[in-house]
Amino acid sequence: MSQSPAIQKFIAHWRTLIKDGLAPSLQDFLGLPNPLFQPFVVLLDVVSSTEVNIRLMGTGVVQLTGQELTKTNSLDMYAPHLRQQAGRNCVAMVKQPCGEMSERLVTRAGGLMTPVSRIALPLVCKTGQGCLVAFIDARESVGEGQSMSVVHEIRSSEWIDIGAGVPDHAA
């Protein structure tokens, strides 16, 4: 799967923050925000395969979704048939540090579908809880009243090896 220039730049930024180990710390990520990316970042606390809470949602993502979803379960943004797999993938990324790149179709208000690219990468949290940072690259602009509401389909998904290998199951 090819990575958009925006996602390539985000990965490069994430890598510059690594001080020790395979992933940067949450504090380093938050301490050196890049204004080009922050509006389209979502920070996730991975509690379990059924609970992946939104810690922080960038203003650009709030605009895309039409709602502020901080402190909610991010899996609620997926169509019911995708929630289990999305939750398992989040747990896999924090257990065996790796990333996931995916292409998705998101339903907009009025039923229109929009393609969206997303990369999720691990962050090290002092609490020991699993943390991820996701960067959203919506390739089509979303007009007033056309907010994105549900991840309807994951067209393709692949693991990204950051040095600890990748899980055996499909992304």
Backbone as numpy.savetxt, mean C-alpha at the origin, in Angstrom:
# Nx Ny Nz CAx CAy CAz Cx Cy Cz
6.04 -7.53 -14.17 5.19 -6.36 -14.17 6.09 -5.13 -14.17
5.83 -4.22 -15.06 6.66 -3.02 -15.10 6.20 -2.02 -14.05
7.16 -1.28 -13.54 6.88 -0.29 -12.51 6.84 1.08 -13.14
5.85 1.86 -12.76 5.74 3.22 -13.27 6.92 4.04 -12.75
7.26 5.13 -13.43 8.34 5.99 -12.94 8.09 6.47 -11.51
6.84 6.78 -11.17 6.54 7.24 -9.81 6.84 6.15 -8.78
6.49 4.92 -9.08 6.75 3.82 -8.15 8.25 3.55 -8.07
8.96 3.62 -9.18 10.42 3.45 -9.15 11.07 4.50 -8.24
10.61 5.73 -8.33 11.16 6.81 -7.49 10.80 6.59 -6.02
9.59 6.08 -5.77 9.20 5.80 -4.39 10.09 4.71 -3.78
10.33 3.64 -4.53 11.20 2.56 -4.04 12.60 3.11 -3.75
13.12 3.95 -4.63 14.45 4.54 -4.43 14.47 5.38 -3.14
13.42 6.15 -2.91 13.32 6.96 -1.68 13.29 6.04 -0.46
12.46 4.99 -0.49 12.34 4.04 0.62 13.71 3.43 0.93
14.46 3.06 -0.10 15.78 2.44 0.09 16.78 3.42 0.73
16.68 4.70 0.44 17.61 5.68 1.03 17.42 5.81 2.53
16.29 5.38 3.05 15.98 5.51 4.48 16.47 4.33 5.31
16.93 3.26 4.66 17.37 2.06 5.38 18.70 2.34 6.06
18.72 2.18 7.39 19.95 2.41 8.16 20.54 1.11 8.66
19.67 0.15 8.94 20.13 -1.12 9.50 19.08 -2.18 9.16
19.49 -3.26 8.58 18.54 -4.32 8.25 17.99 -4.18 6.84
16.80 -4.74 6.65 16.21 -4.81 5.31 15.23 -3.69 4.99
14.73 -3.02 6.04 13.70 -2.01 5.81 13.97 -0.80 6.71
13.51 0.37 6.29 13.67 1.55 7.16 12.69 1.47 8.33
12.98 2.23 9.36 12.06 2.29 10.49 10.90 3.23 10.14
9.81 3.03 10.82 8.65 3.92 10.67 9.07 5.34 11.02
9.88 5.49 12.07 10.29 6.84 12.49 11.18 7.51 11.44
12.06 6.73 10.81 12.88 7.32 9.75 12.01 7.72 8.56
11.04 6.88 8.24 10.15 7.21 7.12 9.37 8.48 7.41
8.82 8.58 8.61 8.05 9.78 8.97 8.94 10.99 9.20
10.19 10.75 9.63 11.11 11.86 9.93 11.68 12.53 8.69
11.66 11.84 7.56 12.18 12.41 6.32 11.13 12.29 5.21
10.00 12.94 5.39 8.95 12.81 4.37 9.36 13.46 3.06
8.98 12.84 1.97 9.23 13.40 0.66 7.90 13.97 0.16
7.82 15.28 -0.04 6.55 15.89 -0.42 5.98 15.40 -1.75
6.82 14.79 -2.59 6.32 14.25 -3.84 5.46 13.00 -3.61
5.77 12.26 -2.56 5.10 10.98 -2.32 4.04 11.03 -1.23
4.27 11.82 -0.18 3.42 11.76 1.01 1.92 11.84 0.74
1.44 12.65 -0.21 -0.01 12.68 -0.43 -0.60 11.34 -0.86
0.24 10.47 -1.43 -0.26 9.19 -1.96 0.24 7.99 -1.17
0.58 8.23 0.10 1.07 7.20 1.00 -0.03 6.80 1.97
-0.07 5.50 2.28 -0.93 4.98 3.32 -0.04 4.15 4.24
-0.05 4.46 5.54 0.68 3.66 6.52 -0.29 2.68 7.15
0.12 1.42 7.21 -0.75 0.35 7.67 -0.14 -0.38 8.87
-0.96 -0.66 9.87 -0.59 -1.49 11.00 -1.20 -2.85 10.77
-0.36 -3.86 10.60 -0.83 -5.21 10.32 -1.01 -5.94 11.65
-2.27 -6.08 12.05 -2.61 -6.75 13.30 -2.80 -8.25 13.06
-3.52 -8.57 11.98 -3.79 -9.97 11.61 -4.23 -9.99 10.16
-4.52 -11.18 9.65 -4.97 -11.28 8.26 -6.38 -10.74 8.05
-7.07 -10.41 9.14 -8.41 -9.82 9.02 -8.46 -8.38 9.51
-7.32 -7.89 10.04 -7.27 -6.53 10.56 -5.96 -5.85 10.16
-6.07 -4.95 9.19 -4.92 -4.17 8.69 -5.37 -2.71 8.76
-5.03 -2.08 9.88 -5.56 -0.74 10.18 -4.76 0.37 9.51
-5.47 1.37 9.06 -4.85 2.55 8.45 -4.39 3.48 9.57
-3.07 3.65 9.66 -2.48 4.55 10.66 -2.50 5.98 10.14
-2.21 6.14 8.87 -2.13 7.47 8.26 -2.51 7.34 6.79
-3.28 8.28 6.31 -3.71 8.28 4.92 -3.39 9.64 4.33
-2.56 9.66 3.30 -2.16 10.91 2.67 -3.35 11.65 2.07
-3.20 12.96 1.96 -4.29 13.80 1.46 -4.70 13.46 0.04
-3.74 13.03 -0.78 -4.07 12.64 -2.15 -4.92 11.39 -2.19
-4.67 10.45 -1.27 -5.47 9.23 -1.20 -6.86 9.56 -0.66
-6.92 10.47 0.30 -8.23 10.92 0.81 -9.04 11.51 -0.34
-8.40 12.30 -1.17 -9.09 12.90 -2.32 -9.54 11.81 -3.31
-8.67 10.83 -3.56 -9.02 9.75 -4.49 -10.21 8.93 -3.99
-10.22 8.65 -2.69 -11.29 7.81 -2.13 -12.52 8.61 -1.74
-12.34 9.91 -1.59 -13.47 10.75 -1.18 -13.80 10.62 0.29
-12.91 9.98 1.05 -13.18 9.85 2.48 -11.88 9.67 3.26
-11.90 10.12 4.49 -10.77 9.95 5.40 -10.98 8.63 6.13
-10.07 7.69 5.93 -10.25 6.35 6.47 -9.23 6.00 7.54
-8.49 6.99 8.06 -7.54 6.74 9.13 -8.28 6.08 10.29
-7.62 5.10 10.90 -8.13 4.32 12.04 -9.26 3.37 11.65
-9.34 3.01 10.37 -10.31 2.00 9.94 -9.53 0.80 9.38
-10.22 -0.30 9.18 -9.62 -1.49 8.62 -9.52 -1.32 7.11
-8.30 -1.30 6.59 -8.10 -1.09 5.15 -8.74 -2.19 4.32
-8.93 -3.36 4.89 -9.51 -4.47 4.13 -10.97 -4.20 3.76
-11.60 -3.26 4.45 -12.97 -2.88 4.11 -13.05 -2.17 2.76
-11.90 -1.72 2.24 -11.86 -1.05 0.94 -11.82 -2.04 -0.22
-11.75 -3.34 0.10 -11.69 -4.38 -0.92 -13.05 -5.03 -1.09
-13.33 -5.47 -2.32 -14.53 -6.28 -2.55 -14.41 -7.51 -1.65
-15.53 -8.02 -1.15 -15.48 -9.14 -0.20 -14.63 -10.33 -0.66
-14.65 -10.65 -1.94 -13.90 -11.81 -2.41 -12.38 -11.60 -2.42
-11.91 -10.37 -2.19 -10.47 -10.07 -2.19 -9.89 -9.88 -0.80
-10.73 -9.71 0.20 -10.26 -9.34 1.54 -9.32 -10.38 2.15
-9.66 -11.64 2.05 -8.84 -12.69 2.67 -7.43 -12.70 2.07
-7.34 -12.66 0.75 -6.03 -12.67 0.09 -5.25 -11.40 0.42
-5.90 -10.25 0.42 -5.21 -8.99 0.73 -4.65 -9.03 2.15
-5.43 -9.55 3.09 -4.97 -9.66 4.48 -3.80 -10.62 4.62
-3.89 -11.77 3.97 -2.78 -12.74 4.01 -1.50 -12.15 3.42
-1.63 -11.39 2.35 -0.44 -10.78 1.73 0.20 -9.76 2.67
-0.62 -8.99 3.38 -0.06 -8.01 4.32 0.70 -8.71 5.43
0.14 -9.78 5.98 0.82 -10.55 7.03 2.12 -11.12 6.47
2.09 -11.66 5.26 3.29 -12.24 4.65 4.40 -11.20 4.50
4.05 -9.97 4.15 5.07 -8.93 3.93 5.77 -8.52 5.21
5.09 -8.62 6.36 5.76 -8.26 7.61 6.45 -9.45 8.25
5.96 -10.66 8.01 6.61 -11.86 8.58 7.92 -12.17 7.87
7.92 -12.11 6.57 9.12 -12.37 5.76 9.33 -11.08 4.97
10.08 -10.13 5.52 10.10 -8.80 4.92 10.28 -8.82 3.41
9.26 -8.34 2.74 9.28 -8.22 1.28 8.23 -7.19 0.90
8.20 -6.86 -0.37 7.21 -5.92 -0.87 6.24 -6.61 -1.80
5.23 -5.88 -2.20 4.26 -6.39 -3.17 3.87 -5.26 -4.11
3.96 -5.55 -5.39 3.55 -4.62 -6.44 2.27 -5.17 -7.06
1.28 -4.32 -7.25 0.03 -4.82 -7.84 -0.61 -3.78 -8.74
-1.36 -4.31 -9.68 -2.20 -3.50 -10.56 -3.63 -3.85 -10.19
-4.44 -2.84 -9.95 -5.81 -3.05 -9.49 -6.81 -2.28 -10.33
-8.03 -2.76 -10.31 -9.15 -2.00 -10.86 -9.98 -1.55 -9.68
-10.19 -0.26 -9.61 -10.94 0.33 -8.51 -12.24 0.89 -9.06
-13.33 0.56 -8.38 -14.64 1.08 -8.78 -14.76 2.53 -8.33
-15.21 3.37 -9.24 -15.46 4.77 -8.91 -16.96 4.98 -8.71
-17.29 6.12 -8.15 -18.69 6.49 -8.03 -19.30 6.43 -9.42
-20.49 5.89 -9.54 -21.12 5.75 -10.84 -20.77 4.44 -11.53
-19.90 3.62 -10.91 -19.59 2.31 -11.46 -18.43 2.26 -12.43
-17.83 3.39 -12.76 -16.67 3.37 -13.66 -15.48 2.70 -12.99
-14.64 2.04 -13.78 -13.45 1.37 -13.25 -12.21 2.16 -13.64
-11.27 2.28 -12.70 -10.03 3.00 -12.91 -8.85 2.09 -12.55
-7.83 2.00 -13.42 -6.64 1.24 -13.05 -5.77 2.02 -12.07
-5.23 1.31 -11.08 -4.38 1.91 -10.06 -3.21 0.97 -9.81
-2.01 1.52 -9.72 -0.84 0.74 -9.33 -0.58 1.01 -7.86
-0.12 -0.05 -7.16 0.20 0.11 -5.75 1.44 -0.71 -5.42
2.30 -0.12 -4.61 3.42 -0.87 -4.05 3.30 -0.77 -2.54
3.53 -1.89 -1.86 3.57 -1.92 -0.41 4.92 -2.47 0.01
5.53 -1.82 0.99 6.85 -2.21 1.49 6.83 -2.18 3.02
7.64 -3.03 3.65 7.63 -3.07 5.11 8.39 -1.90 5.74
7.99 -1.59 6.97 8.68 -0.64 7.82 8.90 -1.33 9.17
9.97 -0.99 9.85 10.27 -1.56 11.16 9.65 -0.64 12.22
8.79 -1.22 13.06 8.16 -0.46 14.13 8.78 -0.85 15.46
9.01 0.12 16.33 9.60 -0.15 17.64 8.73 -1.09 18.46
7.43 -1.05 18.27 6.52 -1.87 19.06 6.60 -3.34 18.68
7.24 -3.63 17.56 7.30 -5.00 17.07 6.11 -5.38 16.22
5.12 -4.49 16.17 3.95 -4.74 15.33 4.35 -4.58 13.87
3.69 -5.32 13.00 3.97 -5.22 11.58 3.46 -3.91 11.01
4.31 -3.23 10.27 3.93 -1.97 9.62 4.29 -2.03 8.15
3.44 -1.46 7.33 3.68 -1.36 5.90 3.46 0.08 5.46
4.15 0.46 4.40 3.86 1.71 3.72 3.42 1.34 2.31
2.29 1.88 1.90 1.79 1.66 0.55 1.81 2.99 -0.19
2.22 2.94 -1.43 2.22 4.12 -2.29 1.27 3.84 -3.43
0.34 4.74 -3.65 -0.72 4.59 -4.65 -0.39 5.47 -5.85
-0.41 4.88 -7.04 -0.16 5.62 -8.27 -1.40 5.46 -9.16
-2.31 6.42 -9.04 -3.51 6.42 -9.87 -3.14 7.09 -11.19
-3.25 6.34 -12.27 -2.79 6.86 -13.56 -3.82 7.74 -14.24
-5.03 7.72 -13.75 -6.07 8.59 -14.30 -6.51 9.56 -13.21
-6.71 10.81 -13.59 -7.19 11.76 -12.60 -8.65 11.45 -12.27
-9.01 11.77 -11.07 -10.38 11.51 -10.61 -11.04 12.86 -10.38
-12.12 13.09 -11.10 -12.81 14.37 -11.01 -13.75 14.45 -9.82
-14.28 15.61 -9.60 -15.23 15.85 -8.53 -16.39 14.86 -8.64
-16.74 14.23 -7.54 -17.85 13.30 -7.53 -17.53 11.93 -8.11
-16.27 11.68 -8.46 -15.87 10.40 -9.05 -14.89 9.64 -8.16
-15.05 9.77 -6.85 -14.11 9.14 -5.93 -14.06 7.63 -6.11
-12.92 7.06 -5.75 -12.71 5.61 -5.83 -13.20 4.99 -4.53
-14.00 3.96 -4.65 -14.59 3.43 -3.42 -14.15 2.03 -3.06
-13.97 1.13 -4.02 -13.70 -0.26 -3.71 -12.66 -0.84 -4.68
-11.70 -1.58 -4.12 -10.79 -2.35 -4.97 -11.61 -3.53 -5.46
-11.94 -3.51 -6.74 -12.85 -4.49 -7.32 -12.12 -5.73 -7.84
-10.91 -5.51 -8.36 -10.16 -6.61 -8.96 -8.67 -6.34 -8.82
-7.90 -7.38 -8.54 -6.44 -7.27 -8.57 -6.01 -7.99 -9.84
-5.64 -7.18 -10.84 -5.29 -7.73 -12.16 -4.01 -8.53 -12.15
-3.02 -8.03 -11.43 -1.76 -8.74 -11.31 -1.09 -8.31 -10.01
-0.27 -9.20 -9.50 0.41 -8.94 -8.24 1.69 -9.78 -8.21
2.76 -9.19 -7.71 4.00 -9.94 -7.57 4.76 -9.47 -6.35
5.49 -10.40 -5.76 6.33 -10.09 -4.61 7.58 -9.36 -5.07
8.14 -8.55 -4.17 9.41 -7.86 -4.40 10.37 -8.32 -3.31
11.45 -8.95 -3.71 12.46 -9.45 -2.77 13.33 -8.28 -2.33
13.36 -8.01 -1.02 14.20 -6.93 -0.49 15.41 -7.48 0.27
15.61 -8.82 0.14 16.76 -9.43 0.77 16.45 -10.63 1.65
15.17 -10.87 1.94 14.77 -12.01 2.79 14.01 -13.06 2.00
14.05 -12.96 0.68 13.28 -13.87 -0.15 11.82 -13.44 -0.23
10.99 -14.29 -0.81 9.57 -13.99 -0.95 8.76 -15.21 -0.50
7.52 -14.99 -0.09 6.68 -16.11 0.35 6.45 -17.12 -0.77
6.15 -18.35 -0.38 5.89 -19.42 -1.34 4.59 -19.24 -2.08
3.57 -18.69 -1.38 2.26 -18.56 -2.03 2.23 -17.35 -2.95
1.30 -17.39 -3.89 1.17 -16.30 -4.87 0.80 -15.01 -4.16
1.29 -13.90 -4.70 0.98 -12.59 -4.15 -0.45 -12.23 -4.48
